[in-house]
């Protein structure tokens, strides 16, 4: 019985060798197909990075999977902005965040910010979504994170800002027709209250202190508000630490290790 089984196995190997001899280019073709598939995957990753500003970091020695999201330019709301403007589209970010939460292979989220602000509802929606994720999250403010970029910077488990990074805290602004009535002022107050409550609950700054920075009349000549640079954001309690990309990655690995232990 065993001899018969061995003979069948030998016969199968002989047939494979015969096929290889008859088709000497088959292995080369398989190698080319595999290389083409790899290039197609890389191309799709490049297109995703260019279109959405997102990429998965998984080529590290620890073999940990971190998703990278960039929030740049202006946060776009319900209306499309000019094609000449750099924008972050909330309708691209929100579904991806839901996918990340549902994907057990993704262990952390890194958010890079260089934004001038934008739509309040869209910005708060993204910030609330990030804050509700069950995986470790870290943010890094690069050039700046102004206006609605402030909630986006503080919504993660831990936040960094580069030494020259800036954050502007100012009152809510509105473009277009504004009705000169008390209800309009009350509506502005309500929007500002939403922002103040979110930031003060996710950062180390008190509600009243943040409101004071928002309504500051001594710094900007043509506007209300406060501009904070690097270490100042840490002293005020908005950001956790001054650092760069290596610090942000170190921290997210640290949080991932704690979450898995």
N, C-alpha and C positions, 0 to 999 in steps of 0.2 A: 504493500500500500504506500509506504513512504517513498519507495523507489519510483513508483508511478507519479507521486506528487512532485518529487524532485525533477523528474524528467519533464513534467509539464512546465515547471518554472524555467528550467533550462531552455525548453523549446520557445517559451515566450521571450526570453532574453535574446535568443538567436534571431527570432523574428524582428525584434527591435533593432538589432545590429544590422540585419539585412535591409530594413527600411532606411536606416541612416546611411548605409552604403549606396542605396538606390537614390536617396535624396540628400546629397551632401550639403545642400544649401539650406536645409530645413532648420538646423540649429541656428544658423546665421540669421535666418528670417525671424525666428522666435526672439532672438536677441534684439533685432531691430524693432520688432513690435513692442517689446518691453520698454525699450528706450523711448519710443514714440509716445507710449502711454505716460511715462514719467514726465516727458516734456509737456504733454497736454495738461497734466495736473499742475505743473509749475506755471504754465501759461494762465490757467484758470485762477490760480492764487494771485498772480500779478494783476489780472483783470479785476479781481475782487478788491485788491488793495487800492488800485487806481480809482475804481468806481465808488466803493463804500468806505475806504480808509480803514479796512479791517484785515487782520491776518491772524493765523494761529501760530503761536510760538511753541514748537515741539522738538526742535533739533538740539536741545540742551542735554548735557551729560546725565542729568537726573531723569530724563525721559518723562518730564512733567508737561502737561498740556495747558497752556495759558492762552486765552483769547485776548487779542489787542484791538481796542477800539479807539479811533481818533475823533475828537470833537474839535473841528477847526472852522475858521471863518465865522459866518453868522448862522445861528440855529434857525432853520426855516420852519415857518408855521404852516397855516392852512393854505397860504398862497405861495406860488413859486416865485422865487427871487430872480433877478437878472442873471442871464447865463454868464455874465462877466464876473459874478460874485462867487467867492468860495463859500460853500454852504455845507451844513450838516442837516440831513433830512431825517426827521424823527420817524417817518414811515419806513425808513431803512433800519434804524437803530432798534426800535421797539420789537419787531418780529425776531431780530437776531438775539436780543436779550432773552426772549422767551425760549428760543431754541437752545441757548447756552444753559439756561436753568434746567431744561429737560434732558440735556446731554450729560450722562454720567462720566464721560471721558474728559470733559473740560473741568479742570480743578481750580482755576483762578481767572480773574478778569483784571486787565491793566488798561487804564483809561488815560490817554494823552490829550491834554487840552491846550489849545491856542485859539481862543474864541473872543470875539468882540461882543458877544451876547446874542440877543435875538428875541424870538417869540417866547413870552412868559409861559403860556400853557404848554407849548412843546418842550421847553427846557425843563419845566417842573415834572412833566410826564416821564422824560428820560431819567431825571434824577431820582424820582420815586421808584422807578423800575430797577435801577441799579441798586438803590438802598435796600430793596426787598429780595435781592438775590441771596441764595443760601451758601454760595461759594465765596471764598475770600476775594476782596476787591481792593485795588490800590489806584490812586490817581496821581498824576504828575502834571503840574502846571508849567508850561514852557514859556512862550513869549508872554502870554497874558490870559486871564480868564475873568472877563469883565461882565458886569450886569447879571444876566441870568446864568452866566458862566460860574458865578460864585456858588449857587446851589449844586451845580454839576461838579465842582471841584471838591466839595465837602461831603458828597453823598456816599463816598466809599468808606471802607473800614479804616483806611489810613491814607493820608494825603501828603504829597510832597510838592515843593515849588523850587525852581532853580533860583540861584542868588539874584539874577536880574529879572526874574518873572514879576509881573504886576497883576494886581486885582483892583478893579474899580467898583466901589459900592455906591449906588446912587438911587434916587427915587424912580418910580415907574414913569415911563414916558409913553406918549401915544401920538401917532401920526394921523393925519386926516382931520375930518370935522370933529370938533369937540363941543358939546352942548354946555353952555355956561350956566349950570345949575348945581345946587348942593348935592344932588344925587350923583353927579359925575365925580365930585370930590370924594364922596363916600365910596364909590366904586374903586377909585384909585387907592384909597385907604385899605380896602378889602384885599386888593391884589398885593399891596405891599405887606400886609399882615401875613398872607400866605407864605411869601418869600422869607420874611423875618422868622416866622415860626419854624419853617423847614431848616433854615441855616442854623439857628440857635439850638435846635434839637439834634443836629448832626455834627456840630463843631463845638469848640470849647469857649464860645463867646456868648454872653448873656443877650437876651432880646433887647433890652434897653441900650446896651452898649453898641449893638449893631445898628439900631435905629439912629443913635447919635452920629455914627459914621455916615449913615445914609443921608442925613439931613444937614451935614456939616456945610457951613457957609464960608469958611475961612480958607479953604484950599483952592477951589476952582473959581476962576474969575467970572466965568459965564454960565456956571451950573452949580448945582448942589451935589454934595457927595465927597468921597475920600478915595484917594489912590494910595494903595499900599504896595511896597516893593519888597520882595524876598523875605528877609528876616522879620520885617514889620508885620507880615501876615501871621507869622508864628507867634509873635508877641501879643497880637490882638486876639489870638485864639481861633483864627479862621483855619489855618493850615497846621498840620502836626509837626512838620520838619522841613528844613531846607536840604535839598539833595537833588541828584540827577537820576538818570536811567538805571545806573548800577545799584543805587540805593533803593529805587522802586522795585527792581527785580529781586534784590536781596530780601526786602520786606515781604513781598508776595510769596516767595519760597518759604519764608519763616512762618507766615500765616497758614500756608498750605500744609506744612509739616504739623503744625499745632492742630489743624482741623482733622488730619488723618490719624492722629495718635489718640 
